[in-house]
């Protein structure tokens, strides 16, 4: 790899949707979540984020704050947080108290990533939300939440206890330009859901950077991009494992989500021409392959996006394959850093 390798200097993080698998229990899902977090900590990943979703048969991260506490309790150094909490689903006071509690128990390790989508279907959104403005009031909710985290003012009627005065990093998450612009205007870090809306990635990052205004939080833009990565010992094995995600996306398109299925020998004939195009579009950024293939594609992606951090999602059926994928990516990053250091030492001599 060239001496300019960005991968050597880019922090890597984990995005976990707590995938539910065909024939396996949700209890096992949670055990595997914690096991992955513990391994990721040892492999040098920076953050472990869990994403709020509801009424989806393939994921079990609806009680996101509870899962964050579970993972934080079972680890010791990795940052743990939400990628994200869908703020319009909740009263800001409840989120301030929940994350104030988490930060008080695990000081210096909790992140609060916030989104404005429902993370579910319309009937479930109706059951969750106090109103149905589809996140249009997100800036107001965010302002209310940030005030609750601030130092209390004299005679302030409502306080988040715990929560008030705690320095909990807030990130804005998005899959379009709305949160990108808001994050830039507020001077907050921005995480883009490239794994979910790949076609908007470069445009949203450009909007964030061009609208960025320095704040007490950041003096310059900071971007993290969600990316699907499935690494295996060979390209053929990785492609085979990826058939689980192919079927999962097909079910999403058909609105017939189910627990993750084991990998298949072939996906030929499963989808019609329209569905094949939709799957290809949805997985346009997916990085699938051996360590050589993955490393090359990660370097290209980082050069294109100039992302400051990558948050990787990976959902093969077998837990061992998921662990191996994250292990390989961690090894790739360490190898890139070692090569940079070796080149530096060689040039000094």
Secondary structure, 3 states (H helix, E strand, C coil): CCCCCCHHHCEEEEEECCECECCCCHHHHHHHHHHHHHHHHHCCCCEEEECCCCCCCCECCCCHHHHHHHHHHHCCCCEEEEEEEEHHHCCHHHHHHHHHHHHHHCCCCEEEEEECCCCCCHHHHHHHCCCCCCCCCHHHHHHHHHHHHCCCCCCCCCCCCCCCCCCCEEEEEECCHHHHHHHHHHCCEEEECCCCCHHHHHHHHHHHHHHCCCCCCCCCCCEEEEEEEEECCCHHHHHHHCHHHHHHHHHHHCCCCCCECCCCCCCCCCCCHHHHHHHHHHCCCCEEECHHHHHHHHHHHHHHHCCCEEEEECCCCCHHHHHHHHHHHHHHHHHHHHHHHHHHHHHHC
